[in-house]
Amino acid sequence: MSAVQQSEPRIPLSHLHSDFREIFSRPTASIVEAGRVLGYGRNTSYKMAKKGLMPTTPTGRVSTTWLAREVGLLPQASAIAA
């Protein structure tokens, strides 16, 4: 019996600035990189992560899938039918 594997959604990258294209080409981004995509500075980015407003992995990285949903490159998770 084989398990069904869900792949990460493809993020449209062609229209993005090369710095953002590089960030979204990876599965995770640093807190500072994620903040830069969202338009925040370093201190605000860390404050958001500390408050849980920017979810991080146990290693302190931010999922680029989450980030893409936040900036509208992917549909919100609640909009996806189960």
Secondary structure, DSSP 8 states (H G I E B T S, - for coil): -------------TTS-HHHHHHHTSSEEEHHHHHHHHT--HHHHHHHHHHTSS---TTSEEEHHHHHHHTTSS--GGGS--
